């Protein structure tokens, strides 16, 4: 719990640009996997824990000056993005997860602060395409708490920060 509070404070400091000595980045991309989903259907909705996580994401990023919100065209991703979009009055633009390279290029060429909601099999790849470090693969069955922040400076150099948000993920040990 204390670790999460510390990370939240660190995130707020980064997002708010509290240090005037740090120049603003041209592009900041926040990337998350969709929140927890129900286990039925081809295009499942969010489960109650997923709805809670998407609400927490909206609170966390409310003061991050997000200017663009992107989602794949699935109920679970659009519903994860919806609370922040509603709070900020921003429309969610859809992207095709089969065309990640083109989408990454578009993100790099569009200054601002973007939230990208994707999937366990696309989010780390998108981080890498943006020039960031994705870390270990996302654990498909239950890891929903990663929040990547990829900061791209005016020279195109990317830095990555990986934080956790909402209810902590605990890996199942076989």
C-alpha positions as CSV (number, residue, x, y, z in Angstrom):
1,X,0.0,0.0,0.0
2,X,2.7,2.5,1.0
3,X,4.6,1.5,-2.2
4,X,1.6,2.3,-4.3
5,X,1.2,5.7,-2.6
6,X,4.8,6.5,-3.2
7,X,4.4,5.5,-6.9
8,X,1.3,7.6,-7.2
9,X,3.2,10.6,-5.7
10,X,6.1,10.0,-8.1
11,X,3.7,9.8,-11.0
12,X,2.0,13.0,-10.1
13,X,5.4,14.8,-9.9
14,X,6.3,13.5,-13.3
15,X,2.9,14.3,-14.8
16,X,2.6,17.7,-13.4
17,X,6.1,18.8,-14.4
18,X,6.8,20.0,-10.9
19,X,10.4,20.9,-11.7
20,X,10.7,24.0,-13.9
21,X,14.2,22.8,-14.8
22,X,12.8,19.9,-16.7
23,X,11.7,20.9,-20.3
24,X,8.3,19.6,-21.4
25,X,8.4,16.6,-23.7
26,X,6.9,16.9,-27.1
27,X,5.0,13.6,-26.7
28,X,4.1,11.6,-23.7
29,X,2.2,8.3,-24.2
30,X,0.5,6.5,-21.3
31,X,-0.1,2.8,-22.2
32,X,-2.3,0.3,-20.4
33,X,-3.8,-3.0,-21.1
34,X,-7.6,-3.0,-20.8
35,X,-8.9,-3.6,-17.3
36,X,-10.2,-6.9,-16.0
37,X,-12.9,-8.5,-18.2
38,X,-15.6,-11.0,-17.7
39,X,-14.7,-14.5,-18.9
40,X,-17.5,-15.0,-21.4
41,X,-18.1,-14.0,-25.1
42,X,-15.9,-12.9,-28.0
43,X,-16.0,-9.3,-27.0
44,X,-16.4,-9.3,-23.2
45,X,-17.3,-6.4,-21.0
46,X,-15.4,-5.3,-18.0
47,X,-15.9,-7.1,-14.7
48,X,-16.6,-5.2,-11.5
49,X,-12.9,-5.1,-10.6
50,X,-12.2,-3.9,-14.2
51,X,-14.7,-1.1,-13.8
52,X,-13.0,-0.1,-10.6
53,X,-9.6,-0.2,-12.2
54,X,-10.8,2.0,-15.2
55,X,-12.2,4.5,-12.7
56,X,-8.9,4.5,-10.8
57,X,-7.0,5.2,-14.0
58,X,-9.3,8.2,-14.7
59,X,-8.5,9.6,-11.3
60,X,-4.8,9.0,-11.7
61,X,-4.6,10.6,-15.1
62,X,-7.1,13.4,-14.5
63,X,-4.4,16.0,-14.0
64,X,-1.9,14.6,-16.5
65,X,-3.0,17.0,-19.3
66,X,-4.0,14.1,-21.6
67,X,-4.9,15.5,-25.0
68,X,-5.7,12.3,-27.0
69,X,-7.3,9.0,-26.0
70,X,-6.9,5.9,-28.2
71,X,-8.5,2.5,-27.9
72,X,-9.0,-0.6,-30.0
73,X,-12.6,-1.3,-31.1
74,X,-13.4,-3.8,-28.4
75,X,-15.9,-3.3,-25.5
76,X,-13.2,-3.9,-22.8
77,X,-10.7,-1.4,-24.2
78,X,-13.3,1.3,-25.0
79,X,-14.8,0.8,-21.5
80,X,-11.4,1.1,-19.9
81,X,-10.8,4.5,-21.7
82,X,-14.4,5.8,-21.1
83,X,-14.1,7.2,-17.6
84,X,-11.1,9.4,-18.4
85,X,-12.6,10.4,-21.8
86,X,-15.8,11.5,-20.0
87,X,-14.0,13.3,-17.3
88,X,-11.8,15.3,-19.8
89,X,-14.5,15.7,-22.5
90,X,-12.2,14.0,-25.1
91,X,-13.5,11.6,-27.8
92,X,-11.9,8.2,-27.9
93,X,-10.2,7.6,-31.3
94,X,-10.0,4.0,-32.5
95,X,-6.9,2.3,-33.8
96,X,-6.3,-1.1,-35.5
97,X,-4.2,-3.4,-33.3
98,X,-3.1,-5.2,-36.5
99,X,-1.4,-2.0,-37.7
100,X,0.7,-1.1,-34.7
101,X,3.7,0.3,-36.7
102,X,1.5,2.9,-38.5
103,X,-0.2,3.8,-35.2
104,X,3.2,4.2,-33.5
105,X,4.4,6.5,-36.2
106,X,1.2,8.6,-35.9
107,X,1.7,8.8,-32.1
108,X,5.3,9.9,-32.5
109,X,4.3,12.6,-35.0
110,X,1.4,14.0,-32.9
111,X,2.7,16.1,-30.0
112,X,0.7,16.0,-26.9
113,X,-0.2,13.5,-24.1
114,X,-1.9,10.3,-25.3
115,X,-3.6,7.5,-23.4
116,X,-3.4,4.2,-25.4
117,X,-5.6,1.3,-24.2
118,X,-4.6,-2.0,-25.7
119,X,-4.2,-5.7,-25.0
120,X,-1.7,-8.0,-23.3
121,X,-0.3,-9.0,-26.7
122,X,-0.2,-5.4,-28.2
123,X,0.8,-3.0,-25.4
124,X,4.4,-4.2,-24.8
125,X,4.9,-4.2,-28.6
126,X,3.6,-0.6,-28.9
127,X,6.0,0.5,-26.1
128,X,8.8,-1.0,-28.1
129,X,7.7,0.6,-31.4
130,X,7.7,4.0,-29.6
131,X,11.3,3.4,-28.7
132,X,10.6,2.4,-25.1
133,X,11.5,-0.7,-23.0
134,X,8.5,-3.0,-22.5
135,X,10.1,-5.2,-19.8
136,X,8.9,-8.8,-19.3
137,X,5.8,-10.1,-21.1
138,X,2.4,-9.3,-19.5
139,X,0.9,-12.3,-17.7
140,X,-2.2,-12.9,-19.8
141,X,-4.5,-14.5,-17.2
142,X,-4.4,-11.7,-14.6
143,X,-1.9,-8.9,-15.0
144,X,-3.9,-5.7,-15.5
145,X,-2.0,-3.1,-13.4
146,X,0.8,-1.9,-15.7
147,X,1.0,1.7,-16.6
148,X,3.8,2.5,-19.1
149,X,4.8,6.1,-19.6
150,X,6.9,6.6,-22.7
151,X,8.3,10.2,-23.0
152,X,9.6,11.1,-26.4
153,X,11.7,14.2,-26.6
154,X,12.0,16.6,-29.6
155,X,15.0,14.5,-30.9
156,X,12.8,11.4,-30.9
157,X,14.6,9.8,-28.0
158,X,12.3,7.8,-25.8
159,X,12.4,7.1,-22.1
160,X,10.2,4.5,-20.3
161,X,8.7,4.4,-16.9
162,X,6.7,1.4,-15.7
163,X,4.3,1.9,-12.8
164,X,1.5,-0.1,-11.3
165,X,-2.0,1.2,-10.6
166,X,-5.1,-0.1,-8.9
167,X,-5.3,-3.4,-7.2
168,X,-1.9,-5.0,-7.2
169,X,-1.2,-8.0,-9.5
170,X,0.2,-11.1,-7.7
171,X,1.7,-13.7,-10.0
172,X,0.5,-17.2,-9.3
173,X,3.4,-19.5,-8.5
174,X,2.9,-23.0,-9.9
